Amino acid sequence: MDKYHVPQHLDMPFKIVIWTADEFLVFVVPFFLILSMFNAPLTGVAVGGGLMILLKKLKGEEGHHFILHLMYWYLPPMVSYKVIPPSYCREIIG
């Protein structure tokens, strides 16, 4: 009967089961890599779980865009934006 999904909050991130998409990928990718290379599923679960906990601590209260903002400021420019100036331009005169 419900044809459309309306999120409760505007900034609600996309979720897979109970995790956000980035947390899910941080858990699943190391798990399958370690499982396929070393045939050690428990080690894969431990590494994936540890990386997921580290990611949650890194994001903290700032939300799911915090890591993207850190990458914009501190890493070399990988993506060029049309509206946003490059991160190395710290002062804009104009």
C-alpha positions, 0 to 999 in steps of 0.5 A: 500500500505504501508506494513511496518511502518518506524519510523521517529526517531530511539528512537521514543517510541510506542504510543497509540493514542497520548500518549506513552504506559506508559502515557496511562497505568498511565491514564487508570489503575486508571480510570478503578479502580476508575470506577469499585470500586466507580462508579465515572468516573469523579474522575477517569479521574481527578486522571488518568489525574493528575498522567499522568501530574505528570509522564510527569513532572517527565520524563521531557526532559530526555525521556521515559527511565529516570524513568527506569534509576532512578529505576535501581539506587535507588531501590533494584535490581528487575531484574538482568542483565548479562552485567550491574553490580548491582547498588550497585557496585559504583566503579569497579576495574579491 
